[in-house]
Amino acid sequence: MRNALVWPRSRLVIDPRSRSVRGHDRAGRVPVRHRHVPRHPRLPGELRTDRAGRLLFLGGRGKAASADNLAATDFANNDGWHDDIADGPVRAEVRIEGRAIPVEPAWVVVASPDYAPGLKSVRTLYDLLRDTYVKAGLLPRPQLVSFTQDVLPVLRRLCDLQWANHGLAVQFGHGGRDHLLAPERLARLASKDSAHKELRRQVWASLRHLDRDGMSTVPWPSV
């Protein structure tokens, strides 16, 4: 369990409580000091109104830090670390000349700083479920492997993560040592020519197999 020594668990919740803003051209920016990380004020969001009185919500600043000044040892779930990823309801009351106007509430989400909506993980939820159903005998095992449909999407997703991860960019990004989408290398990987069999075998052997590799940082993608 993360932060196993922190008790009660409610101390891990960064809750700014309700904040409100009223009128035109007003700001409701209020830093939140968390009981577990009092030295680090967090700003999970900000309410404002513009000159026309329209309600605006601004997300966090993409800040993350360690309450104990410890280095991150994993890409996620590091004990003692906190950030301004947040979500919550936003409600408004509108009156025009004293008459209440019905307003629909909304739910806002502040995502992590490296969030990229156009990217997919190397192994998608569809891949996981399909593998699960095949192993359970609920779907037939594919008889043939299609490079275009089965192999290329994995290679593309691995290379596309260069836009959100510097380490993957250096290795799999444009000009990187293992840029699998480089036209010449991609042509060799897609070819059935026996001359390129060893290259295909090397890529296959480099991909992570959880039962074999565990948490080793050597196979692709790195954990």
C-alpha positions in Angstrom: 0.0 0.0 0.0 1.3 3.5 -0.8 2.3 5.7 2.1 1.7 2.8 4.4 3.0 4.7 7.5 0.5 7.5 7.2 -2.5 7.1 9.4 -5.4 8.0 9.4 -5.6 7.8 5.6 -7.6 11.0 5.5 -4.3 12.9 6.0 -3.4 12.0 2.4 -6.4 13.9 1.0 -5.7 17.4 -0.3 -9.1 19.0 0.1 -9.4 22.8 -0.4 -13.0 22.6 0.8 -15.6 24.8 -1.0 -14.4 28.0 -2.6 -16.6 30.7 -4.0 -16.2 33.9 -6.1 -18.9 36.5 -6.7 -19.2 39.5 -9.0 -17.3 40.7 -12.1 -13.6 40.4 -12.7 -12.9 38.6 -9.5 -10.4 35.8 -8.6 -10.8 33.0 -6.1 -7.2 31.8 -6.1 -6.6 30.2 -2.6 -3.5 28.0 -2.1 -4.3 24.9 -0.1 -1.9 23.7 2.7 -2.2 20.0 3.2 -1.9 18.6 6.7 0.5 15.9 5.5 2.7 18.2 3.4 2.3 21.6 5.3 5.5 23.0 3.8 4.2 22.8 0.3 1.1 24.8 -0.6 -0.9 23.3 -3.5 -3.1 25.0 -6.0 -5.4 22.4 -7.4 -7.5 24.9 -9.2 -8.7 28.5 -9.4 -12.1 30.2 -9.9 -12.4 33.5 -11.6 -15.0 35.7 -13.3 -14.2 37.9 -16.3 -15.4 41.4 -16.9 -18.7 40.1 -18.3 -19.3 38.1 -15.2 -18.7 34.7 -16.9 -17.4 32.0 -14.6 -13.9 30.6 -15.4 -12.1 27.6 -13.9 -8.3 27.2 -14.2 -6.6 24.0 -13.5 -3.4 23.4 -11.5 0.1 24.4 -12.5 1.4 20.8 -13.1 3.4 20.9 -9.9 4.7 17.7 -8.2 7.1 17.4 -5.3 8.2 15.3 -2.4 7.1 16.3 1.1 10.4 14.7 2.4 12.6 15.9 -0.5 13.0 12.3 -1.6 13.8 11.4 -5.2 11.1 9.6 -7.3 12.0 6.0 -7.8 9.2 5.0 -10.1 7.1 6.7 -12.9 4.1 6.7 -10.5 3.0 5.9 -6.9 6.0 7.3 -5.1 5.5 7.5 -1.3 5.4 11.1 0.0 4.9 12.7 -3.3 2.0 15.0 -4.1 0.7 17.0 -7.1 -2.1 19.2 -8.1 -4.1 16.6 -10.1 -7.6 17.2 -9.0 -11.3 17.0 -9.8 -14.5 18.3 -8.4 -17.9 20.0 -8.9 -18.4 23.6 -10.0 -21.8 25.2 -9.4 -23.1 28.6 -10.1 -26.0 30.8 -9.1 -27.0 33.4 -11.7 -29.4 36.3 -11.0 -30.5 38.9 -13.5 -32.4 41.8 -12.1 -33.1 39.8 -9.0 -34.5 36.8 -10.9 -32.8 33.4 -10.5 -31.7 31.8 -13.8 -31.4 27.9 -13.8 -27.7 26.9 -14.3 -26.4 23.4 -14.9 -23.5 22.3 -12.7 -20.3 20.8 -14.2 -17.5 18.5 -13.1 -14.0 19.6 -13.9 -10.8 17.5 -14.0 -7.2 18.7 -13.7 -5.0 16.1 -15.4 -1.3 15.3 -14.9 1.2 17.7 -16.6 2.3 15.0 -19.1 -1.3 14.1 -20.1 -1.5 13.8 -23.9 -5.0 12.8 -25.0 -3.9 11.7 -28.4 -1.5 9.0 -27.1 -2.1 5.4 -26.1 -0.1 3.1 -23.8 2.0 0.5 -25.4 -0.5 -2.2 -24.2 -4.0 -1.0 -24.4 -7.0 -2.1 -22.4 -8.3 -3.8 -25.6 -5.0 -5.8 -25.8 -5.3 -6.9 -22.2 -8.9 -8.0 -22.5 -8.4 -9.8 -25.8 -5.4 -11.7 -24.3 -7.5 -12.5 -21.2 -10.4 -13.9 -23.2 -8.1 -15.9 -25.5 -6.3 -17.5 -22.5 -9.7 -18.2 -20.9 -10.9 -20.0 -24.1 -13.6 -17.4 -24.8 -12.0 -16.2 -28.0 -10.1 -18.3 -30.6 -6.4 -17.9 -30.7 -5.4 -16.1 -33.9 -4.0 -18.5 -36.5 -2.0 -15.8 -38.4 -0.2 -12.7 -37.2 -0.7 -9.6 -39.3 2.2 -7.1 -39.2 -0.1 -4.2 -40.0 -2.9 -5.1 -37.5 -1.0 -6.8 -34.7 2.7 -5.7 -34.7 2.8 -2.2 -36.2 0.3 -0.7 -33.6 2.6 -1.8 -30.8 5.7 -0.3 -32.4 3.8 2.9 -33.2 2.5 3.4 -29.7 6.0 2.8 -28.2 7.5 5.4 -30.5 4.6 7.9 -30.1 5.3 8.1 -26.3 8.4 10.2 -27.2 6.0 13.2 -26.9 5.4 12.5 -23.2 8.6 10.8 -21.9 12.1 12.1 -22.4 13.7 8.6 -21.9 11.5 7.1 -24.5 12.1 10.0 -26.8 15.9 9.5 -26.6 15.6 5.7 -27.3 12.5 5.4 -29.6 11.9 9.0 -30.8 13.0 10.5 -34.2 16.7 9.9 -34.7 16.9 7.6 -31.6 18.8 4.4 -31.4 15.6 2.3 -31.6 13.4 4.5 -33.7 11.3 1.6 -35.0 9.2 3.8 -37.4 12.3 5.0 -39.4 11.3 4.0 -43.0 14.3 1.8 -43.6 14.0 -0.1 -40.3 10.2 -0.4 -40.6 10.6 -1.9 -44.1 13.0 -4.5 -42.8 10.7 -5.3 -39.8 7.7 -5.7 -42.2 9.6 -7.8 -44.7 9.3 -11.6 -44.7 12.8 -11.9 -46.2 14.9 -14.3 -44.2 17.7 -11.7 -44.4 15.8 -9.6 -41.9 14.7 -12.5 -39.6 17.3 -11.8 -37.0 16.2 -8.1 -36.7 12.6 -9.2 -36.1 13.8 -11.8 -33.5 15.8 -9.1 -31.7 12.8 -6.8 -31.4 10.5 -9.7 -30.3 13.0 -10.7 -27.6 13.4 -7.1 -26.4 9.7 -6.6 -25.7 8.6 -7.1 -22.0 7.2 -10.4 -20.9 6.0 -9.9 -17.3 6.3 -13.5 -16.2 9.8 -13.6 -17.5 11.1 -10.1 -16.8 9.2 -8.9 -13.7 10.2 -5.4 -12.8 13.5 -5.4 -14.7 14.2 -2.0 -16.4 15.9 -3.7 -19.4 13.0 -5.0 -21.6 10.7 -2.6 -23.6 9.0 -0.6 -22.4 10.9 0.2 -19.3 8.8 0.1 -16.1 
